[in-house]
Amino acid sequence: MKNTNLIQDNINNLTNFWKTVGTPFLSYHKNDTFEYCKIENSGWPNKLWLSKDIAKRDLPDIIKTMKSNSGLVLPYWDIFGTKSYEILEAYGFELKTEQVAMTLKLNQKFKLEHDLSFKKIDNEQDAKIWSDLYPNAFGYIISKEILIQHYTNVHFYLVSKDNQPIGTFMLFQTGNNIGIHGVGVIPEMRRKGFAEEIMKFALNLSIDLSADYALLQASAMGKDIYTRLGFEDLFVIKNYILKAL
């Protein structure tokens, strides 16, 4: 049996991250059924999520909200054992991507092997460099305005090699857990071990921040790295969008 606390911790870290970055822009909204965050001029977070299993009665309001807020993605937590995602597929949703939620108990630091430099974003100039670089790795924009807010538990890092920016990552701390998000390397610098090195640095930093567990949501491209570092699978996230009419 998977650790149900870690499953919920993973979901809470991810959704609280979206809520935290959306709140300064008045972009976070909540009703009795779901929550959503849509930041204009940014491709992230732009999510609509539920804290319970989906039901047919929820769909009209969800669909209305997603139609009036273009670009929203609905992450379905595949933890209920009900295959209720089939309801989404029957009502005009299509699967965009899948991720695997993972966790690692933090008990020892990793040795760093590559000569990379890591800079925490703390000014508008570096925020622009980070924001300009990010779409090269992920294909969507995170607005630099998001990075220059004064958050307590959010850390944005720019990664460079020989003074040339090559990658990014984000940390979000909730209690004794740290979520590691947005670990990316630009295409021309991939397959050199840099993504794994970034993860090792992020994990070491998480230990310095007194975290007990690291949490993340892995794409197919990154999963092998995380498994190699000792991460364990928790559950699958199915990300849905409304089909274009």
HELIX and SHEET records of a PDB file:
HELIX    1   1 THR A    4  GLY A   22  1                                  19    
HELIX    2   2 THR A   23  PHE A   25  5                                   3    
HELIX    3   3 LYS A   56  ASP A   58  5                                   3    
HELIX    4   4 LEU A   59  SER A   68  1                                  10    
HELIX    5   5 TYR A   85  ALA A   90  1                                   6    
HELIX    6   6 GLU A  124  PHE A  138  1                                  15    
HELIX    7   7 LYS A  144  LEU A  147  1                                   4    
HELIX    8   8 PRO A  187  MET A  189  5                                   3    
HELIX    9   9 PHE A  194  ASP A  208  1                                  15    
HELIX   10  10 ALA A  220  ARG A  228  1                                   9    
SHEET    1   A 3 TYR A  28  LYS A  30  0                                        
SHEET    2   A 3 GLU A  35  CYS A  37 -1                                        
SHEET    3   A 3 LYS A  47  TRP A  49 -1                                        
SHEET    1   B 8 LEU A  74  ASP A  78  0                                        
SHEET    2   B 8 GLU A 232  LEU A 242 -1                                        
SHEET    3   B 8 PHE A  93  LYS A 105 -1                                        
SHEET    4   B 8 TYR A 213  ALA A 218 -1                                        
SHEET    5   B 8 ASN A 177  VAL A 185  1                                        
SHEET    6   B 8 GLN A 164  THR A 174 -1                                        
SHEET    7   B 8 VAL A 154  LYS A 161 -1                                        
SHEET    8   B 8 LEU A 116  LYS A 120 -1                                        
END                                                                             
